[in-house]
Amino acid sequence: MSARILHVDLDAFFVEVCRQRHPALRSVELLVVGGRRDQRGVVQSASYAARRYGIHAGMPIAQAVRLCPAATFFQGSFEHYRDASRAVREVLQRFSPTVVMGSLDEAYLDFAGTNRLHPVSLLPVAERVRDVVRADTGLDCSIGIGPNRMIAKLASDRAKPRGLMEVRAGWEEGFLAGLPLGALPGVGPKTAARWAELGLTDVHQVQAMDEAALARLVGGDARGLKRRAHGHGGATLRAERLPKSVSRETTLSRDLRDPEELEAILALLTARVAGQLREEQLVGRTVTLKLRHDDFHTVTRRQTLEMATDLDAELYQAARTLFRTAFEDVRRRNRGVRLIGIAATNLGVAAEADLFEPLERQRLKDLSVAVDKVRGKYGFGAVTPGSVLRARRGDR
């Protein structure tokens, strides 16, 4: 049974969701989403007009301001992005029983075994998917079709915006030959620049070299690079695949040196992570803390819990322990903190209630249910951790 995969990539997703939720932004041509112009975060997305100035996702907000000072900078809401992503997924599930979300703004659909139903091309199917997504969610998308995930994703990249591209089995090498090496997954800007110094810039060069000669140039990366250059990639989709992590991080508006203030921010981030875990019926067993000093020195610390959890208190206890250890390094280096984050990893599906669970843990669960109900009705800010309120009183 031959693999046939559609990759659906939502065009300027974060920008368009913000425009939907905030009508005043709909007429703004130069729009950058990720933070206000006076913030130190990074760009999540930019309108296509703003991208012409060189702005791209992951770029520091300050750099985007310098490139396009006339742009409007806006801080969107994760909850809005999540709801829009779920709406798109509901549409996609009408077309394929296997839909795997690669992220909030992209998805893979499995069309393996549909050769009799669609013997020549899946382009008509892709066109219907694109049109229904637009009609039902108001969002535009580009779709790539390929015999594996890598080819399908590269095809959707080339189809943007609102385009369709199909690369059929047997066409992979010809399609890839015209691409730069930086387009391949796993080849980041630094790696591409390093290989360019060796004279290696395009996929067709790798296709023409034997593996031994390639290994003399790039070392241990040769085998994987050679396979990707010839179009080999994963062709299996598993709908039950769990996300790798649930995380929140924030770039601070000013460098902080007060551990109590940082712990209050960490408590809020932890509450966000725990709430999402419960909403998605997941539990995490490993807690990861991320701290970035004001000189961009970045530290991560991890702790694996005895029992997977979705409870704020248990996640925060681990995160705070990790923070206090990591903050000693901040003190020793006499630096401030510009970014703090927490992630729950090693995820699993939440289990049924344990009849023999300790009373204290059951109380924490009951409290979480009550908090989630209040926040679901009145917004996340309706319930605030006590540590945050104490820190705010201290500021005043």
Secondary structure, 3 states (H helix, E strand, C coil): CCCCEEEEEECCHHHHHHHHHCHHHCCCCCEEECCCCCCCCECCEECHHHHCCCCCCCCEHHHHHHHCCCCEEECCCHHHHHHHHHHHHHHHCCCCCCEEEEECCEEEEECCCCCCCCCCCCHHHHHHHHHHHHHHHCCCEEEEEECCHHHHHHHHHHHCCCCEEECCCCCHHHHHHCCEHHHCCCCCHHHHHHHHHCCCCEHHHHHHCCHHHHHHHHHHHHHHHHHHHCCCCCCCCCCCCCCCEEEEEEEEEEEECCHHHHHHHHHHHHHHHHHHHHHCCEEEEEEEEEEEECCCCEEEEEEEEEEEECCHHHHHHHHHHHHHHHHHHHHHHCCCEEEEEEEEEEEEECCCCCCCCCHHHHHHHHHHHHHHHHHHHHCHHHCCCHHHHHHHHHHC
